[in-house]
Every structure is written in C-alpha cells, then in structure tokens.
Amino acid sequence: MSRRKLVSLSVGAVGAVAIVAAGMALWPSSAESPAAAPVGAVTVVRGVVGSEKMSFFADERVVKVLTDNGIRVEVQPAGSRQIATEVNLDSFDFAFPSSKPAAERIQRLRNVTAGYTPFSSPIAIATYRPIADLLTAAGVIKPGPVATFDMQRYLELTAQGVQWDDLPGNTTYPVAKNILVSTTDPRTSNSAAMYMAIAGYVTNDHTIVRGGTAEQHVLPTLSKLFLAQGYTDNSSEGPFTQYLTNGMGPTPMVCIYEAQFVEAAGQGRITDDMVLTYPTPTVLSSHTLVPFTDTGDRIGKLLTENPELRRLAAEHGFRTGDNAQFTAVAAERKVPVPADLIDVVDVPAYETLENLLDGVAKSFN
C-alpha cells in the first residue's frame, strides 16, 4: 500500500492538508478505507473543513486537548459548497462545512442523520474608516456602539449603478467603480451563499424566498451583485486576506464571517482604520459537523461538549452559545460586537438556496 509524506501546508487550495498534532503524519490515497488508523495511543481522524476553521484545528492548544483525548485530527480545506457538491468524501471521517444547508446536502448524499453545531458566526462586512464615512453620508452605514450596514439602502445604490465617484463630496475614494461588496464565489463558498440569502430576503420585500415565483423575482438582483465583481475566490480566506494585506484600493468592502475579524484582531492584524459592520438583517452561519464514522462522531461530541475546546473556539472568534465568553474575547481585542444578535433572518430552505445558487451560476456562463 503506497503512502506519501505530507511535507507542506497550504490553506488556500482544496488539496492542502493541515496536520494538527505533533510529528509527521501519513495521508492515504482516496482508495483506502476511511476508518481511523491507530498511531500508538492516538487515533487519526480525517476531515474536510471550511477554510476559516483551519487555524482553529492547527492551534497547538486545540491539538493538545484532542491528543489528551486520544485523537489526532488531519484536516483539508475546501469551500463549503465544494464540500457538499464536489469533494470525494470517501476518505474522510467527517465533513465540517460552514452552514446547515451545506451540511444537510451532505447528510442526504451520505445517508447520515447525525450532526453537530459546536459554534457559529454571523455574516459581517469589513471595510475601512474612510469608506465607512462615505457610506455613512450615503445612508448605508449606521454608526453606533456597533456599526450596522443597511442592506436595503445598499441594494438601492447597486440597482442604480452608483459608483464611488458619484457620491457627493467624495475626495477620499474617487474611483469609477461600482459600489459593491467583495465576496467569495457563490458556486463554491458558503459565505457568498449566506450573503445571497440576506440580499434575497431584502429584495423579496423582507420575506424569506420561497417558491419559483420568488426565486425568479430576486435572481436578477442577486446575479448582478456577483457578476459585477469579476474574479471571486473559492473560499472565505481569500478575500479576507486581501482585505488585511492590500488596503482599501482593491477591496473597499468585503463579506466575511465575524469570527475572521475577531480572530485577526487577536493576531494583531487589525489596524485602527479597519471597521467591522453588521448587515441588517444578517444571517447566522452555523458551522455543522457531519460524521461518517464513529471517530468522526467523537470529534463532533468533543467540539460540542468539551469546555476547553469551546473556550478555544471563542478565542478563534466563534460564538459557542456562551455570550459572556465570546464578548469578553472581543472586548479584550477592542472589537465592538453585539452581545446578542437581534436582526437575524433564516436562510431559505435547502432546495430554494440551491435553486438560487444554480441560477446565479448559470448567469456566469
């Protein structure tokens, strides 16, 4: 049986693997059994996860807790919709996409009923202070203890084709580009699908999209939001990394998970001119683990029930149900966050969201 050593790590590509335990591990070919293999007193468990969770699984503190429980986890990153539609899951013990709709699709395909939602994160929009000031004057951003992003007003501007240099008194970002939030590719990534759910809800007269008539009503607006962007990344790590490193020139606004911003603040990567806003309404992205084996099920239970793993998830910016724990982390990092999420709407039913995603995908062709 052929085996090869994993000698490099990469978070940006589907083929990459993070080894989250001490020492070198071996990765089997897809033809081998997905059953976990014992390594000494430790059992290897393999999973495919949304890219925004890679740093959590690579955290040495997380590794230690799992090792103390007899588990070594190896994870491969992919966009959540990629996990649900493209990735061959036969060689994995669990899949861990970033939303319940993606998890539900996986459960149906694999005939699995079990699922764990150890943490969640709302969709947010990251921008910069000069851009926030412009959008405040335009009625899109509402300042306050926690800044909000009025999706109704934003969609009015995009429908009119308003560009940045059309905004009155704009001397800080006078560029001839459409006012658009940068997202990931909705054909592969959950964060873009969640952003689509928000925009669809607002476009559909603040009602969850249901049925063919409503789908056809919102599709032109949704398609425009993505087609006008040009190239989009397959997973949420890409556009957020651009936001952190390239400044407001290429990415004045980016759709992210709240957890990404809070985690980056803990790493000292958030500067004074970076601003986190919350779309009104927003959606809660429930990171849902689907186990395929008994060891995959053990991981789901540990992430959900182990107090230390829950604390570490909060350190990585995720909400675990303990609001005090999460808000304490955010306050320490000087990130204004809502302790309780109020203006949150449900995502459409699984079939409706798939129809919307397929409709937008067709507009790319």
KEVEXMI-138381 format. One record per residue (C-alpha): residue number from 0; residue in one letter; x, y, z. Coordinates in nm, 3 decimals. Layout:
<recs>
{n:NUM	res:a	X:X	Y:Y	Z:Z}
...
</recs>
This chain:
<recs>
{n:0	res:m	X:0.000	Y:0.000	Z:0.000}
{n:1	res:s	X:0.155	Y:0.325	Z:-0.112}
{n:2	res:r	X:0.190	Y:0.618	Z:0.128}
{n:3	res:r	X:0.346	Y:0.962	Z:0.090}
{n:4	res:k	X:0.461	Y:1.212	Z:0.350}
{n:5	res:l	X:0.294	Y:1.546	Z:0.388}
{n:6	res:v	X:0.574	Y:1.798	Z:0.376}
{n:7	res:s	X:0.394	Y:2.129	Z:0.326}
{n:8	res:l	X:0.086	Y:2.313	Z:0.443}
{n:9	res:s	X:-0.142	Y:2.535	Z:0.236}
{n:10	res:v	X:-0.475	Y:2.682	Z:0.339}
{n:11	res:g	X:-0.575	Y:2.820	Z:0.003}
{n:12	res:a	X:-0.621	Y:2.506	Z:-0.208}
{n:13	res:v	X:-0.853	Y:2.210	Z:-0.188}
{n:14	res:g	X:-0.563	Y:1.965	Z:-0.198}
{n:15	res:a	X:-0.394	Y:2.101	Z:0.113}
{n:16	res:v	X:-0.380	Y:1.925	Z:0.447}
{n:17	res:a	X:-0.309	Y:2.066	Z:0.792}
{n:18	res:i	X:-0.157	Y:1.822	Z:1.037}
{n:19	res:v	X:-0.285	Y:1.916	Z:1.379}
{n:20	res:a	X:-0.072	Y:1.702	Z:1.604}
{n:21	res:a	X:0.293	Y:1.674	Z:1.689}
{n:22	res:g	X:0.507	Y:1.477	Z:1.448}
{n:23	res:m	X:0.471	Y:1.379	Z:1.082}
{n:24	res:a	X:0.155	Y:1.202	Z:0.970}
{n:25	res:l	X:0.080	Y:0.989	Z:0.667}
{n:26	res:w	X:-0.213	Y:1.055	Z:0.431}
{n:27	res:p	X:-0.372	Y:0.760	Z:0.249}
{n:28	res:s	X:-0.494	Y:0.757	Z:-0.107}
{n:29	res:s	X:-0.868	Y:0.801	Z:-0.160}
{n:30	res:a	X:-0.896	Y:0.431	Z:-0.236}
{n:31	res:e	X:-0.806	Y:0.335	Z:0.118}
{n:32	res:s	X:-1.058	Y:0.281	Z:0.393}
{n:33	res:p	X:-1.179	Y:0.594	Z:0.579}
{n:34	res:a	X:-1.161	Y:0.408	Z:0.907}
{n:35	res:a	X:-0.926	Y:0.578	Z:1.151}
{n:36	res:a	X:-0.583	Y:0.423	Z:1.199}
{n:37	res:p	X:-0.423	Y:0.396	Z:1.542}
{n:38	res:v	X:-0.085	Y:0.565	Z:1.584}
{n:39	res:g	X:0.046	Y:0.448	Z:1.917}
{n:40	res:a	X:-0.217	Y:0.552	Z:2.167}
{n:41	res:v	X:-0.361	Y:0.812	Z:1.931}
{n:42	res:t	X:-0.629	Y:0.761	Z:1.666}
{n:43	res:v	X:-0.603	Y:0.952	Z:1.339}
{n:44	res:v	X:-0.928	Y:1.124	Z:1.235}
{n:45	res:r	X:-0.955	Y:1.290	Z:0.894}
{n:46	res:g	X:-1.189	Y:1.570	Z:0.797}
{n:47	res:v	X:-1.260	Y:1.824	Z:0.526}
{n:48	res:v	X:-1.348	Y:2.166	Z:0.665}
{n:49	res:g	X:-1.430	Y:2.523	Z:0.564}
{n:50	res:s	X:-1.105	Y:2.719	Z:0.528}
{n:51	res:e	X:-1.196	Y:2.964	Z:0.807}
{n:52	res:k	X:-1.159	Y:2.678	Z:1.060}
{n:53	res:m	X:-0.808	Y:2.571	Z:0.955}
{n:54	res:s	X:-0.634	Y:2.793	Z:1.210}
{n:55	res:f	X:-0.854	Y:2.652	Z:1.487}
{n:56	res:f	X:-0.753	Y:2.295	Z:1.409}
{n:57	res:a	X:-0.387	Y:2.399	Z:1.370}
{n:58	res:d	X:-0.383	Y:2.568	Z:1.713}
{n:59	res:e	X:-0.136	Y:2.380	Z:1.936}
{n:60	res:r	X:-0.374	Y:2.418	Z:2.230}
{n:61	res:v	X:-0.651	Y:2.250	Z:2.032}
{n:62	res:v	X:-0.407	Y:1.981	Z:1.925}
{n:63	res:k	X:-0.317	Y:1.911	Z:2.288}
{n:64	res:v	X:-0.679	Y:1.880	Z:2.403}
{n:65	res:l	X:-0.753	Y:1.640	Z:2.119}
{n:66	res:t	X:-0.434	Y:1.443	Z:2.182}
{n:67	res:d	X:-0.521	Y:1.417	Z:2.551}
{n:68	res:n	X:-0.845	Y:1.259	Z:2.433}
{n:69	res:g	X:-0.659	Y:1.009	Z:2.216}
{n:70	res:i	X:-0.724	Y:1.181	Z:1.884}
{n:71	res:r	X:-0.505	Y:1.328	Z:1.613}
{n:72	res:v	X:-0.702	Y:1.532	Z:1.356}
{n:73	res:e	X:-0.590	Y:1.590	Z:0.997}
{n:74	res:v	X:-0.796	Y:1.844	Z:0.804}
{n:75	res:q	X:-0.816	Y:1.951	Z:0.443}
{n:76	res:p	X:-0.971	Y:2.288	Z:0.348}
{n:77	res:a	X:-1.239	Y:2.349	Z:0.086}
{n:78	res:g	X:-1.526	Y:2.586	Z:0.021}
{n:79	res:s	X:-1.840	Y:2.470	Z:0.198}
{n:80	res:r	X:-2.040	Y:2.419	Z:-0.120}
{n:81	res:q	X:-1.742	Y:2.241	Z:-0.272}
{n:82	res:i	X:-1.752	Y:2.003	Z:0.022}
{n:83	res:a	X:-2.121	Y:1.940	Z:-0.043}
{n:84	res:t	X:-2.102	Y:1.905	Z:-0.421}
{n:85	res:e	X:-1.751	Y:1.826	Z:-0.545}
{n:86	res:v	X:-1.520	Y:1.676	Z:-0.283}
{n:87	res:n	X:-1.491	Y:1.297	Z:-0.272}
{n:88	res:l	X:-1.581	Y:1.228	Z:0.091}
{n:89	res:d	X:-1.496	Y:0.857	Z:0.090}
{n:90	res:s	X:-1.156	Y:0.902	Z:0.258}
{n:91	res:f	X:-1.283	Y:1.125	Z:0.542}
{n:92	res:d	X:-1.426	Y:1.058	Z:0.887}
{n:93	res:f	X:-1.619	Y:1.386	Z:0.893}
{n:94	res:a	X:-1.710	Y:1.693	Z:0.691}
{n:95	res:f	X:-1.734	Y:2.032	Z:0.861}
{n:96	res:p	X:-1.888	Y:2.294	Z:0.630}
{n:97	res:s	X:-1.985	Y:2.640	Z:0.747}
{n:98	res:s	X:-2.362	Y:2.617	Z:0.721}
{n:99	res:k	X:-2.656	Y:2.391	Z:0.786}
{n:100	res:p	X:-2.774	Y:2.392	Z:0.421}
{n:101	res:a	X:-2.437	Y:2.251	Z:0.308}
{n:102	res:a	X:-2.442	Y:2.002	Z:0.596}
{n:103	res:e	X:-2.797	Y:1.894	Z:0.507}
{n:104	res:r	X:-2.691	Y:1.825	Z:0.149}
{n:105	res:i	X:-2.401	Y:1.613	Z:0.275}
{n:106	res:q	X:-2.629	Y:1.425	Z:0.514}
{n:107	res:r	X:-2.865	Y:1.343	Z:0.228}
{n:108	res:l	X:-2.588	Y:1.231	Z:-0.004}
{n:109	res:r	X:-2.424	Y:1.015	Z:0.263}
{n:110	res:n	X:-2.748	Y:0.897	Z:0.425}
{n:111	res:v	X:-2.636	Y:1.035	Z:0.762}
{n:112	res:t	X:-2.869	Y:1.176	Z:1.026}
{n:113	res:a	X:-2.613	Y:1.279	Z:1.289}
{n:114	res:g	X:-2.480	Y:1.634	Z:1.301}
{n:115	res:y	X:-2.314	Y:1.870	Z:1.550}
{n:116	res:t	X:-2.315	Y:2.251	Z:1.556}
{n:117	res:p	X:-2.044	Y:2.339	Z:1.810}
{n:118	res:f	X:-2.014	Y:2.702	Z:1.704}
{n:119	res:s	X:-2.147	Y:2.970	Z:1.472}
{n:120	res:s	X:-2.063	Y:3.310	Z:1.329}
{n:121	res:p	X:-2.281	Y:3.580	Z:1.172}
{n:122	res:i	X:-2.206	Y:3.728	Z:0.832}
{n:123	res:a	X:-2.040	Y:4.068	Z:0.861}
{n:124	res:i	X:-1.895	Y:4.329	Z:0.626}
{n:125	res:a	X:-1.544	Y:4.460	Z:0.683}
{n:126	res:t	X:-1.445	Y:4.800	Z:0.548}
{n:127	res:y	X:-1.213	Y:5.093	Z:0.625}
{n:128	res:r	X:-1.277	Y:5.418	Z:0.812}
{n:129	res:p	X:-1.268	Y:5.645	Z:0.500}
{n:130	res:i	X:-1.512	Y:5.413	Z:0.321}
{n:131	res:a	X:-1.732	Y:5.389	Z:0.632}
{n:132	res:d	X:-1.750	Y:5.770	Z:0.645}
{n:133	res:l	X:-1.858	Y:5.785	Z:0.279}
{n:134	res:l	X:-2.121	Y:5.516	Z:0.329}
{n:135	res:t	X:-2.246	Y:5.684	Z:0.647}
{n:136	res:a	X:-2.311	Y:6.001	Z:0.448}
{n:137	res:a	X:-2.483	Y:5.789	Z:0.181}
{n:138	res:g	X:-2.715	Y:5.630	Z:0.440}
{n:139	res:v	X:-2.570	Y:5.279	Z:0.413}
{n:140	res:i	X:-2.372	Y:5.254	Z:0.735}
{n:141	res:k	X:-2.539	Y:5.350	Z:1.062}
{n:142	res:p	X:-2.278	Y:5.444	Z:1.327}
{n:143	res:g	X:-2.323	Y:5.338	Z:1.686}
{n:144	res:p	X:-2.163	Y:5.122	Z:1.953}
{n:145	res:v	X:-2.181	Y:4.851	Z:1.684}
{n:146	res:a	X:-2.190	Y:4.979	Z:1.326}
{n:147	res:t	X:-2.463	Y:4.838	Z:1.102}
{n:148	res:f	X:-2.484	Y:4.811	Z:0.724}
{n:149	res:d	X:-2.829	Y:4.887	Z:0.579}
{n:150	res:m	X:-2.880	Y:4.627	Z:0.309}
{n:151	res:q	X:-3.195	Y:4.798	Z:0.177}
{n:152	res:r	X:-3.008	Y:5.124	Z:0.112}
{n:153	res:y	X:-2.707	Y:4.940	Z:-0.029}
{n:154	res:l	X:-2.923	Y:4.747	Z:-0.278}
{n:155	res:e	X:-3.084	Y:5.074	Z:-0.387}
{n:156	res:l	X:-2.740	Y:5.210	Z:-0.476}
{n:157	res:t	X:-2.637	Y:4.896	Z:-0.663}
{n:158	res:a	X:-2.967	Y:4.888	Z:-0.855}
{n:159	res:q	X:-2.898	Y:5.245	Z:-0.970}
{n:160	res:g	X:-2.543	Y:5.156	Z:-1.072}
{n:161	res:v	X:-2.397	Y:5.422	Z:-0.840}
{n:162	res:q	X:-2.018	Y:5.438	Z:-0.848}
{n:163	res:w	X:-1.785	Y:5.560	Z:-0.578}
{n:164	res:d	X:-1.704	Y:5.881	Z:-0.762}
{n:165	res:d	X:-2.078	Y:5.957	Z:-0.786}
{n:166	res:l	X:-2.101	Y:6.005	Z:-0.409}
{n:167	res:p	X:-2.123	Y:6.375	Z:-0.318}
{n:168	res:g	X:-1.808	Y:6.520	Z:-0.164}
{n:169	res:n	X:-1.607	Y:6.202	Z:-0.219}
{n:170	res:t	X:-1.242	Y:6.306	Z:-0.213}
{n:171	res:t	X:-1.108	Y:6.003	Z:-0.027}
{n:172	res:y	X:-1.201	Y:5.725	Z:-0.273}
{n:173	res:p	X:-1.297	Y:5.897	Z:-0.604}
{n:174	res:v	X:-1.277	Y:5.590	Z:-0.828}
{n:175	res:a	X:-1.501	Y:5.495	Z:-1.119}
{n:176	res:k	X:-1.601	Y:5.156	Z:-0.978}
{n:177	res:n	X:-1.941	Y:5.027	Z:-0.877}
{n:178	res:i	X:-2.019	Y:5.028	Z:-0.506}
{n:179	res:l	X:-2.002	Y:4.656	Z:-0.440}
{n:180	res:v	X:-1.921	Y:4.426	Z:-0.151}
{n:181	res:s	X:-1.649	Y:4.177	Z:-0.244}
{n:182	res:t	X:-1.750	Y:3.816	Z:-0.179}
{n:183	res:t	X:-1.636	Y:3.466	Z:-0.247}
{n:184	res:d	X:-1.768	Y:3.258	Z:-0.537}
{n:185	res:p	X:-2.129	Y:3.159	Z:-0.458}
{n:186	res:r	X:-2.084	Y:2.841	Z:-0.663}
{n:187	res:t	X:-1.835	Y:2.705	Z:-0.410}
{n:188	res:s	X:-1.835	Y:2.907	Z:-0.088}
{n:189	res:n	X:-2.080	Y:2.934	Z:0.200}
{n:190	res:s	X:-2.012	Y:3.298	Z:0.294}
{n:191	res:a	X:-2.125	Y:3.411	Z:-0.052}
{n:192	res:a	X:-2.432	Y:3.187	Z:-0.025}
{n:193	res:m	X:-2.519	Y:3.346	Z:0.311}
{n:194	res:y	X:-2.470	Y:3.695	Z:0.164}
{n:195	res:m	X:-2.702	Y:3.589	Z:-0.117}
{n:196	res:a	X:-2.961	Y:3.479	Z:0.139}
{n:197	res:i	X:-2.952	Y:3.824	Z:0.302}
{n:198	res:a	X:-2.982	Y:4.010	Z:-0.029}
{n:199	res:g	X:-3.259	Y:3.777	Z:-0.143}
{n:200	res:y	X:-3.455	Y:3.836	Z:0.176}
{n:201	res:v	X:-3.436	Y:4.215	Z:0.138}
{n:202	res:t	X:-3.514	Y:4.204	Z:-0.235}
{n:203	res:n	X:-3.814	Y:3.980	Z:-0.165}
{n:204	res:d	X:-3.982	Y:4.254	Z:0.044}
{n:205	res:h	X:-3.811	Y:4.139	Z:0.363}
{n:206	res:t	X:-3.951	Y:3.790	Z:0.331}
{n:207	res:i	X:-3.769	Y:3.458	Z:0.311}
{n:208	res:v	X:-3.755	Y:3.345	Z:-0.051}
{n:209	res:r	X:-3.991	Y:3.055	Z:-0.116}
{n:210	res:g	X:-4.115	Y:2.908	Z:-0.443}
{n:211	res:g	X:-4.035	Y:2.959	Z:-0.808}
{n:212	res:t	X:-4.203	Y:3.300	Z:-0.843}
{n:213	res:a	X:-3.998	Y:3.449	Z:-0.560}
{n:214	res:e	X:-3.680	Y:3.288	Z:-0.691}
{n:215	res:q	X:-3.726	Y:3.442	Z:-1.035}
{n:216	res:h	X:-3.809	Y:3.777	Z:-0.875}
{n:217	res:v	X:-3.481	Y:3.801	Z:-0.681}
{n:218	res:l	X:-3.240	Y:3.630	Z:-0.923}
{n:219	res:p	X:-3.166	Y:3.937	Z:-1.142}
{n:220	res:t	X:-3.062	Y:4.138	Z:-0.836}
{n:221	res:l	X:-2.856	Y:3.854	Z:-0.689}
{n:222	res:s	X:-2.682	Y:3.780	Z:-1.018}
{n:223	res:k	X:-2.582	Y:4.143	Z:-1.060}
{n:224	res:l	X:-2.419	Y:4.153	Z:-0.716}
{n:225	res:f	X:-2.182	Y:3.873	Z:-0.816}
{n:226	res:l	X:-2.132	Y:3.921	Z:-1.189}
{n:227	res:a	X:-2.014	Y:4.280	Z:-1.146}
{n:228	res:q	X:-1.732	Y:4.171	Z:-0.916}
{n:229	res:g	X:-1.514	Y:3.988	Z:-1.166}
{n:230	res:y	X:-1.291	Y:3.718	Z:-1.019}
{n:231	res:t	X:-1.401	Y:3.572	Z:-0.686}
{n:232	res:d	X:-1.219	Y:3.327	Z:-0.456}
{n:233	res:n	X:-1.344	Y:2.977	Z:-0.379}
{n:234	res:s	X:-1.325	Y:3.014	Z:-0.001}
{n:235	res:s	X:-1.362	Y:3.287	Z:0.259}
{n:236	res:e	X:-0.993	Y:3.302	Z:0.347}
{n:237	res:g	X:-0.901	Y:3.458	Z:0.011}
{n:238	res:p	X:-1.092	Y:3.789	Z:0.010}
{n:239	res:f	X:-1.030	Y:3.847	Z:0.381}
{n:240	res:t	X:-0.656	Y:3.802	Z:0.333}
{n:241	res:q	X:-0.673	Y:4.060	Z:0.052}
{n:242	res:y	X:-0.859	Y:4.294	Z:0.285}
{n:243	res:l	X:-0.592	Y:4.257	Z:0.554}
{n:244	res:t	X:-0.295	Y:4.299	Z:0.323}
{n:245	res:n	X:-0.392	Y:4.508	Z:0.019}
{n:246	res:g	X:-0.579	Y:4.804	Z:0.168}
{n:247	res:m	X:-0.899	Y:4.970	Z:0.053}
{n:248	res:g	X:-0.789	Y:5.021	Z:-0.308}
{n:249	res:p	X:-0.884	Y:4.676	Z:-0.442}
{n:250	res:t	X:-1.126	Y:4.572	Z:-0.162}
{n:251	res:p	X:-1.308	Y:4.866	Z:-0.001}
{n:252	res:m	X:-1.572	Y:4.629	Z:0.141}
{n:253	res:v	X:-1.562	Y:4.253	Z:0.189}
{n:254	res:c	X:-1.818	Y:3.999	Z:0.310}
{n:255	res:i	X:-1.668	Y:3.789	Z:0.589}
{n:256	res:y	X:-1.752	Y:3.589	Z:0.896}
{n:257	res:e	X:-1.744	Y:3.787	Z:1.220}
{n:258	res:a	X:-1.508	Y:3.519	Z:1.355}
{n:259	res:q	X:-1.242	Y:3.607	Z:1.098}
{n:260	res:f	X:-1.224	Y:3.970	Z:1.212}
{n:261	res:v	X:-1.221	Y:3.884	Z:1.584}
{n:262	res:e	X:-0.952	Y:3.620	Z:1.530}
{n:263	res:a	X:-0.739	Y:3.858	Z:1.321}
{n:264	res:a	X:-0.767	Y:4.119	Z:1.597}
{n:265	res:g	X:-0.620	Y:3.868	Z:1.839}
{n:266	res:q	X:-0.328	Y:3.822	Z:1.599}
{n:267	res:g	X:-0.261	Y:4.196	Z:1.585}
{n:268	res:r	X:-0.365	Y:4.218	Z:1.220}
{n:269	res:i	X:-0.649	Y:4.470	Z:1.260}
{n:270	res:t	X:-0.545	Y:4.834	Z:1.227}
{n:271	res:d	X:-0.722	Y:5.144	Z:1.356}
{n:272	res:d	X:-0.867	Y:5.225	Z:1.013}
{n:273	res:m	X:-1.038	Y:4.885	Z:0.977}
{n:274	res:v	X:-1.410	Y:4.876	Z:1.059}
{n:275	res:l	X:-1.643	Y:4.582	Z:1.122}
{n:276	res:t	X:-2.010	Y:4.633	Z:1.035}
{n:277	res:y	X:-2.313	Y:4.405	Z:1.056}
{n:278	res:p	X:-2.562	Y:4.388	Z:0.771}
{n:279	res:t	X:-2.922	Y:4.448	Z:0.870}
{n:280	res:p	X:-3.054	Y:4.192	Z:0.851}
{n:281	res:t	X:-2.780	Y:3.933	Z:0.882}
{n:282	res:v	X:-2.776	Y:3.554	Z:0.892}
{n:283	res:l	X:-2.607	Y:3.322	Z:1.136}
{n:284	res:s	X:-2.373	Y:3.075	Z:0.973}
{n:285	res:s	X:-2.399	Y:2.759	Z:1.181}
{n:286	res:h	X:-2.082	Y:2.553	Z:1.140}
{n:287	res:t	X:-2.215	Y:2.199	Z:1.129}
{n:288	res:l	X:-2.004	Y:1.883	Z:1.153}
{n:289	res:v	X:-2.136	Y:1.571	Z:0.977}
{n:290	res:p	X:-1.971	Y:1.246	Z:1.099}
{n:291	res:f	X:-1.924	Y:0.947	Z:0.870}
{n:292	res:t	X:-1.752	Y:0.714	Z:1.120}
{n:293	res:d	X:-1.750	Y:0.653	Z:1.494}
{n:294	res:t	X:-1.430	Y:0.855	Z:1.529}
{n:295	res:g	X:-1.585	Y:1.139	Z:1.329}
{n:296	res:d	X:-1.871	Y:1.129	Z:1.576}
{n:297	res:r	X:-1.623	Y:1.154	Z:1.865}
{n:298	res:i	X:-1.486	Y:1.477	Z:1.718}
{n:299	res:g	X:-1.836	Y:1.623	Z:1.692}
{n:300	res:k	X:-1.909	Y:1.540	Z:2.055}
{n:301	res:l	X:-1.576	Y:1.676	Z:2.179}
{n:302	res:l	X:-1.611	Y:2.006	Z:1.994}
{n:303	res:t	X:-1.964	Y:2.045	Z:2.130}
{n:304	res:e	X:-1.913	Y:1.932	Z:2.490}
{n:305	res:n	X:-1.550	Y:1.988	Z:2.589}
{n:306	res:p	X:-1.523	Y:2.317	Z:2.786}
{n:307	res:e	X:-1.163	Y:2.384	Z:2.683}
{n:308	res:l	X:-1.237	Y:2.333	Z:2.313}
{n:309	res:r	X:-1.535	Y:2.565	Z:2.345}
{n:310	res:r	X:-1.314	Y:2.828	Z:2.510}
{n:311	res:l	X:-1.056	Y:2.793	Z:2.233}
{n:312	res:a	X:-1.327	Y:2.825	Z:1.968}
{n:313	res:a	X:-1.420	Y:3.159	Z:2.126}
{n:314	res:e	X:-1.051	Y:3.257	Z:2.114}
{n:315	res:h	X:-1.071	Y:3.198	Z:1.739}
{n:316	res:g	X:-1.370	Y:3.431	Z:1.716}
{n:317	res:f	X:-1.655	Y:3.181	Z:1.708}
{n:318	res:r	X:-1.976	Y:3.204	Z:1.910}
{n:319	res:t	X:-2.032	Y:2.887	Z:2.113}
{n:320	res:g	X:-2.354	Y:2.980	Z:2.289}
{n:321	res:d	X:-2.171	Y:3.137	Z:2.583}
{n:322	res:n	X:-2.221	Y:3.506	Z:2.501}
{n:323	res:a	X:-2.021	Y:3.626	Z:2.801}
{n:324	res:q	X:-1.721	Y:3.422	Z:2.694}
{n:325	res:f	X:-1.732	Y:3.549	Z:2.336}
{n:326	res:t	X:-1.794	Y:3.915	Z:2.420}
{n:327	res:a	X:-1.508	Y:3.908	Z:2.672}
{n:328	res:v	X:-1.272	Y:3.790	Z:2.397}
{n:329	res:a	X:-1.396	Y:4.060	Z:2.158}
{n:330	res:a	X:-1.373	Y:4.333	Z:2.425}
{n:331	res:e	X:-1.018	Y:4.236	Z:2.512}
{n:332	res:r	X:-0.931	Y:4.277	Z:2.143}
{n:333	res:k	X:-1.123	Y:4.606	Z:2.117}
{n:334	res:v	X:-1.367	Y:4.476	Z:1.855}
{n:335	res:p	X:-1.722	Y:4.614	Z:1.900}
{n:336	res:v	X:-1.963	Y:4.322	Z:1.864}
{n:337	res:p	X:-2.330	Y:4.275	Z:1.957}
{n:338	res:a	X:-2.364	Y:4.055	Z:2.262}
{n:339	res:d	X:-2.697	Y:3.934	Z:2.129}
{n:340	res:l	X:-2.778	Y:3.911	Z:1.759}
{n:341	res:i	X:-3.126	Y:4.055	Z:1.710}
{n:342	res:d	X:-3.182	Y:4.134	Z:1.340}
{n:343	res:v	X:-3.113	Y:3.780	Z:1.218}
{n:344	res:v	X:-3.316	Y:3.602	Z:0.950}
{n:345	res:d	X:-3.328	Y:3.238	Z:0.850}
{n:346	res:v	X:-3.168	Y:3.122	Z:0.529}
{n:347	res:p	X:-3.403	Y:2.982	Z:0.265}
{n:348	res:a	X:-3.490	Y:2.614	Z:0.261}
{n:349	res:y	X:-3.222	Y:2.384	Z:0.123}
{n:350	res:e	X:-3.391	Y:2.339	Z:-0.216}
{n:351	res:t	X:-3.456	Y:2.712	Z:-0.259}
{n:352	res:l	X:-3.100	Y:2.809	Z:-0.176}
{n:353	res:e	X:-2.972	Y:2.552	Z:-0.425}
{n:354	res:n	X:-3.204	Y:2.689	Z:-0.694}
{n:355	res:l	X:-3.077	Y:3.041	Z:-0.628}
{n:356	res:l	X:-2.715	Y:2.928	Z:-0.635}
{n:357	res:d	X:-2.771	Y:2.737	Z:-0.958}
{n:358	res:g	X:-2.947	Y:3.038	Z:-1.109}
{n:359	res:v	X:-2.658	Y:3.267	Z:-1.026}
{n:360	res:a	X:-2.410	Y:3.006	Z:-1.150}
{n:361	res:k	X:-2.584	Y:2.997	Z:-1.488}
{n:362	res:s	X:-2.551	Y:3.373	Z:-1.517}
{n:363	res:f	X:-2.174	Y:3.332	Z:-1.502}
{n:364	res:n	X:-2.182	Y:3.130	Z:-1.825}
</recs>
